Amino acid sequence: MELDRVEYLSPEAWSQWHTELLQSTVNRAYNRVPFYRKKLDETGVGPDDIGSVEDITKLPFTSRQDIAENYPYGLFSVPLRDIVRIHTLRSGQANPIALGYTKQDLKRRRELTGRFFRSAGINQDDIVQICLDPGMSLHGQDLKEGAEFLGALVIPPDPVSILSRVRVMVDFKTTVLVTTSSYGLYMLEAFRERNMPLAALNLRVMILLGETLTDETRGIFERELDVETRAAYGLFEASGPAMAYECREKDGLHLSLDHVIPEVIDPETLKVLGPGQEGELVITTVTARANPLLRFRTGDITSLHNETCSCGRTTWRMSPVRGRCDNIVTVRGVKISPDHVRNIINQSTGGKDLSFIIVLGKWKHLTQVEILVAIDDSFFSGNLPELHNWIRETEDLFLESLGLRCRIKPVELRSIKGFLESGENVVDKKRFLSGE
């Protein structure tokens, strides 16, 4: 329960906590990570310049591109012999993102995820079923280990059909469902279509992550399933799926201030914004041993609130993510950018650069991704079987790379030229069909 008590520190204690951990993190990054030593030297800042947590604004930012460019070991701050696990994630750059973990890192992530589950009232008597797309498998593993840390019985995510998952939920009397809000609606519709009695469910809590949980969707779950709902927010690059989470008040998501220092900046000017002002979330990790991150730009638009919550916690809260400040889109918790798509298409064509747009539509509450690829005579020889094989292989490559099914549709350049000329790579399907 020591971790739980941390959430109730006074502002003065938080300031001291952050100052000490920030000083230690900057010192380790400067002395053990050449990338950060160079960045800090270029800005004229050294470990001795960090006298308090307010000095965090002196530090340089870190981007996803920085992490990718330092693949595979460039951002590790411990010897490789101390690394017990490495995870990789496609970044949209030439290299994937690779992060390492020490035993201490993994222990902290389990404890943090367990703390989130415990705050939602989950205990060793619960049966936790995790239903996430393959692209969220890394979060799924953290969630599985966090629930097991509490002693709960866990049904981990697996690539089975919706009907299989529904049957498991009924047969094993799942009490806690962990999923995205859109997949939760999809499961609810599966029950309705088959006239399955909702009374057959033993659900009492739904944990929703990967997507912003709207008040409307929350109301549907709580009204029709008679469950408690809790939203969570996390980053693969930072502290995992439970970096921020709701308490019973559901008035913003409590950030794990004992593990991260949050900021919100204007994405254009890079100026730090005050409490309640909306901008880009920036995270500095202060307990990560293997891969410390200084001022990591998340791209997510939110605001921070530092007043004490009605639940008594003094940890800052973030508002639900309202959108992105870059060209990345989130589909069922999986982040996709035009750079991701371009790299995968180039890989499938042997390096040939084809024009494309990403079209997003809805089917039974789930966002569907369709990639419209402009095929010309230099690529298409007129052999339809060859084209069909290429489409199938490319769709398999997208599934393997992103953990998400994407439909590839060959089109003539003129059908997407207008969007390309206006700089639009991502288009809503209804708008595309209307020709607007």
Residue pairs with C-beta under 8 A, 6 or more apart in sequence:
3 111
3 112
3 114
3 115
3 258
4 115
4 118
4 119
6 258
7 254
7 257
7 258
7 313
7 314
7 315
8 312
8 313
8 314
9 17
9 314
10 314
11 306
11 314
14 257
14 314
15 52
15 53
17 257
17 258
18 53
18 257
18 261
18 286
19 51
19 52
19 53
21 286
21 287
22 50
22 53
22 55
22 56
22 261
22 284
22 286
23 47
23 50
24 286
25 284
25 285
25 286
25 288
25 292
25 294
26 40
26 47
26 50
26 59
26 294
27 47
28 77
28 292
29 36
29 37
29 40
29 77
29 292
29 294
30 36
30 37
30 40
30 46
30 47
31 37
31 47
32 77
32 78
33 74
33 75
33 76
33 77
33 292
34 74
35 66
35 70
35 74
35 75
36 75
36 292
36 294
39 60
40 46
40 59
40 60
42 60
43 58
43 59
43 60
45 58
45 59
45 60
49 55
49 58
50 56
50 58
50 59
53 261
56 261
56 263
56 284
56 295
57 263
57 272
59 284
59 294
59 295
60 294
60 295
61 270
61 282
61 294
61 295
61 296
61 297
62 293
62 294
62 295
62 296
62 297
63 296
63 297
64 91
64 92
64 93
64 97
64 237
64 297
64 299
65 91
65 93
66 75
67 75
67 91
67 97
67 98
67 99
67 237
68 91
68 92
68 93
68 94
68 95
68 96
68 97
69 93
69 95
71 95
71 96
71 97
71 98
72 86
72 95
72 98
73 80
73 98
73 100
75 99
75 291
75 293
76 83
76 100
76 290
76 291
77 289
77 290
77 291
77 292
78 100
78 102
78 289
78 290
82 102
82 289
82 290
83 100
83 101
83 102
83 290
84 101
84 102
84 103
84 106
85 100
85 101
85 106
86 98
86 99
86 100
86 101
87 98
87 99
87 101
87 138
87 236
88 96
88 97
88 98
88 99
89 96
89 97
89 99
89 138
89 236
90 96
90 97
90 340
90 401
90 402
91 97
91 340
92 328
92 337
92 338
92 339
92 340
92 343
93 339
93 343
94 343
97 236
97 237
99 236
99 237
99 290
99 291
100 290
100 291
101 109
101 290
101 291
102 289
102 290
104 289
105 288
105 289
105 290
106 145
108 239
108 259
108 287
109 142
109 145
109 146
109 239
109 240
110 142
110 145
110 146
110 149
111 149
112 146
112 239
112 240
112 242
112 243
112 256
112 259
113 142
113 143
113 145
113 146
113 147
113 149
113 240
113 241
113 242
114 146
114 147
114 149
114 150
115 242
115 256
116 146
116 232
116 242
116 245
117 128
117 146
117 147
117 150
117 152
117 176
117 207
117 242
118 150
119 230
119 245
119 247
120 176
120 205
120 207
120 228
120 230
120 245
120 246
121 205
121 228
122 128
122 147
122 150
122 152
122 176
122 205
123 150
123 151
123 152
124 150
124 151
124 152
125 152
125 175
126 147
126 152
126 153
126 175
126 176
126 205
127 152
127 153
127 155
127 172
127 173
127 174
127 175
127 176
127 202
128 143
128 147
128 152
128 153
128 154
128 155
128 174
128 175
128 176
128 178
129 154
129 155
129 165
129 168
129 169
129 172
129 174
129 176
129 177
129 178
130 140
130 143
130 144
130 147
130 154
130 155
130 156
130 157
130 178
130 179
131 157
131 165
131 177
131 178
131 179
131 183
131 187
132 139
132 140
132 157
132 178
132 179
132 180
132 183
132 210
132 333
133 180
133 183
133 332
133 333
133 334
133 403
133 404
134 157
134 159
134 399
134 403
134 404
135 332
135 333
135 334
135 402
135 403
135 404
136 157
136 180
136 210
136 332
136 333
136 334
136 403
137 157
137 403
138 236
139 209
139 210
139 234
139 236
139 240
139 241
139 333
140 156
140 157
141 156
142 234
142 240
142 241
142 242
143 178
143 207
143 241
143 242
144 154
144 156
144 157
146 242
147 154
147 176
148 154
152 176
155 168
155 172
155 174
160 168
162 186
162 187
162 190
163 190
165 187
166 187
166 190
166 191
166 196
168 174
169 177
169 187
169 201
169 203
170 196
170 200
170 201
173 202
174 201
174 202
174 203
175 202
175 203
175 204
175 205
176 203
176 204
176 205
176 206
176 207
177 184
177 187
177 203
177 205
177 206
177 207
177 227
178 206
178 207
178 209
179 187
179 206
179 207
179 208
180 208
180 209
180 210
180 211
180 332
180 333
181 208
181 211
181 212
181 213
181 214
181 217
182 211
182 332
182 365
182 366
182 367
183 332
183 365
183 366
184 206
184 208
184 217
184 221
185 217
185 220
185 364
185 365
186 364
186 365
186 366
188 220
188 221
188 224
188 225
189 364
189 365
191 198
198 224
198 225
201 225
203 225
203 227
204 227
204 228
205 227
205 228
205 229
205 230
206 221
206 225
206 227
206 228
206 229
206 230
207 230
207 232
208 217
208 218
208 221
208 229
208 230
208 231
208 232
209 231
209 232
209 233
209 234
209 241
209 333
210 330
210 332
210 333
210 334
211 330
211 332
211 333
212 231
212 320
212 321
212 322
213 229
213 231
213 320
218 229
218 231
221 227
221 229
222 228
222 229
229 250
230 245
230 246
230 250
231 245
231 246
231 250
231 253
231 320
232 241
232 242
232 244
232 245
232 246
232 253
233 243
233 244
233 245
233 253
233 318
233 320
233 321
234 240
234 241
234 242
234 243
234 244
235 243
235 283
235 296
235 298
237 293
237 296
238 260
238 283
238 285
238 288
238 293
238 296
239 256
239 259
239 260
239 285
239 287
239 288
242 256
243 255
243 256
243 259
243 260
243 283
244 253
244 254
244 255
244 256
244 317
244 318
245 253
245 254
246 252
246 253
246 254
247 254
247 309
247 311
247 313
248 311
249 309
249 310
249 311
251 309
251 310
251 317
252 305
252 309
252 317
252 318
252 319
252 320
253 317
253 318
253 319
253 320
254 309
254 313
254 315
254 316
254 317
255 262
255 304
255 315
255 316
255 317
255 318
256 315
257 315
257 316
258 287
259 285
259 286
259 287
259 288
260 283
260 284
260 285
260 286
261 283
261 284
261 286
262 281
262 282
262 283
262 304
262 316
262 318
263 272
263 281
263 282
263 283
263 284
263 295
263 304
264 272
264 273
264 277
264 278
264 279
264 280
264 281
264 282
264 302
264 303
264 304
265 271
265 272
265 273
265 279
265 280
265 282
265 297
266 273
266 279
266 280
267 279
267 280
267 297
267 325
273 279
273 303
275 303
275 304
275 305
275 306
275 307
276 303
276 304
276 305
277 303
278 301
278 302
278 303
278 319
278 322
279 301
279 302
279 303
280 297
280 298
280 299
280 300
280 301
280 325
281 298
281 300
281 301
281 302
281 318
281 321
282 295
282 296
282 297
282 298
283 293
283 295
283 296
283 298
284 293
284 294
284 295
284 296
285 291
285 292
285 293
285 296
286 292
299 324
299 325
299 326
299 328
300 321
300 323
300 324
300 325
301 321
301 322
301 323
301 324
301 325
302 318
302 319
302 320
302 321
302 322
303 318
303 319
304 316
304 317
304 318
304 319
305 316
305 317
305 318
305 319
306 316
308 314
309 315
309 317
324 330
326 337
327 337
327 338
327 425
327 426
328 335
328 336
328 337
329 335
329 336
329 337
329 358
329 360
329 426
330 336
331 360
331 367
331 369
331 404
332 366
332 367
332 404
334 402
334 403
334 404
336 358
336 369
336 402
336 404
338 358
338 425
338 426
340 401
340 402
341 356
341 358
341 371
341 425
342 353
342 356
344 394
344 397
344 398
344 401
344 402
345 354
345 356
345 371
345 373
345 394
346 352
346 353
347 397
348 390
348 393
348 394
348 397
349 379
349 390
352 378
352 379
354 373
354 374
354 375
354 376
354 379
355 373
355 374
355 413
355 416
355 420
356 371
356 372
356 373
356 374
356 416
356 425
357 371
357 372
357 416
357 419
357 420
357 424
357 425
357 426
357 427
357 432
358 369
358 370
358 371
358 425
358 426
358 427
359 369
359 370
359 371
359 372
359 427
359 428
359 429
359 432
360 367
360 368
360 369
360 370
360 426
360 427
360 428
360 429
361 367
361 368
361 370
361 428
361 429
361 430
362 368
362 429
368 407
368 429
369 404
369 405
369 406
369 407
370 406
370 407
370 409
370 429
371 398
371 406
371 407
371 408
371 409
372 409
372 411
372 415
372 416
373 408
373 409
373 410
373 411
374 410
374 411
374 412
374 413
374 415
374 416
375 387
375 410
375 411
375 412
376 413
380 387
380 410
387 410
391 408
391 410
394 408
395 405
395 406
395 407
395 408
398 404
398 405
398 406
398 408
399 405
399 406
419 425
419 427
419 432
